[in-house]
Amino acid sequence: MPVLSLGGMRFQQSWSDLESSAIEASSQANLGALLEAAEAAGLHHIETARHYGSSERQLAPLLGRSADPKRILQSKVPPQADPLAFEAELATSFSRLGLDHPRGRLDLLAIHGVNNAELLEQTLQAGGCLEVAERWRDQGRIGAIGFSTHAPLPIILAAISSDRFDYVNLHWYYIQQQNGPAIEAATAHDMGVFVISPTDKGGHLHTPSARLLELCAPLHPIVVNDLFCLSAPGIHTISVGAARPEDLALHLEAVALLNQAGDLLPPILARLAAARRAALGEAWINSWQQGLPAWQDTPGQINLPVLLWLHDLLEAYGLEGFCRARYGLLGQGGHWFAGANADALDHGVDGAELRSVLGDSPWAEEIPDLLRRLRGRIGGQTLQRLQNK
């Protein structure tokens, strides 16, 4: 595996699974130029997914034009309750990628979105989705099998401890480090660790806030985050979610600086930590996570850990665009981003009801007002709908 992987979620023309006739020549020309630039720079691993819109279908003819001997191709297929339905989706991926012929082989397959206990059971159970993938591997049609996940840490650790997977696609970067124990567990199980979406889910670093640019100078925040990830023990590759060839430049700068990470990172990380302390205070930083109920146990299913994390990022680093997007996704993202935002507070959930489940939190009295301020800055779309009912 190269240390940088070309992720396929941003280069596709559409999130709809377009027919070949609907794919525009300009979109294919852009993707062709991106693939050529990636190959020339050493990004020989290409990663897409069954439900990345037109991504798989667009890749197929372009991959056929290049005989890159180092290419490693990965796609991802979500688990299903019916393993036959999963297998049909897997066959569709092979067809879209132009691999539905006797010698067609996918180097890596990830079970995509093992995000909760039910999906993990669908994957691991006898006769389940993983057994389907293993059968295809035994037939020589698949190389290594992994899983991708947005799950809470206990679910990720359970998947790793099954000892059934070769690698994991994982969220871990400077602003979100709670999956550190999963990296350690994957290392203990001799699994590859592939960090997904470090630029987008790592804080919308393609459009960084002025505050973050200032704190990361003289490096760009993308370079800082890449160095942070790639210099961490246990991480083998990180995804570059490029939409165009020029999106590779900052990631390649990070690789060129990787042997200097020990000198470049510490002063920047110290500034980032100091900014967080100044904005939030030591008491908050040391105790905000204490006593928070899970979103399933919170009135209105309000996801307090995520919302208070967004509060941190907004106050410390000014990540308004990222926080607004994440706040809006709560309540809309299903198992990919579970729980609800704070729009229901005072509109179906009152402050006293919320405080009643915060008895073990040292910030029980402050949290309702904090959520109201957060909603005032980055939320309110759901609230508007509630008020209009």
Protein Blocks (a to p, Z undefined) as FASTA:
>chain_A
ZZbdcdfklmpmbfcdcdfklpcfklmmmmmmmmmmmmmnopabccddfklojlmmmmmm
mmmmpccfkbccdddddddfblmlmmmmmmmmmmmnopacfklccfbacdehiabfklmm
mmmmghiaklmmmmmmmnopaccdcdddfbdfklmmmmmmnopafbdcddddfklmklmm
mmmmmmmnopacddehklmmnoopmlccfklmmmmpcbdfklmmmmmmmmpghiabdcdd
dfbfklmmmmmmmmmmmmmmmmmmmmmmmmmmmmmmmmnopklmmmmmgopacfklgghi
iafklmmmmmmmmmmnopmklmmmmmmmgoplmmmlgcjdfklgopapafklmmmmmmmp
cklmmmmmmmmmmmmmmgojlmmmmmmZZ
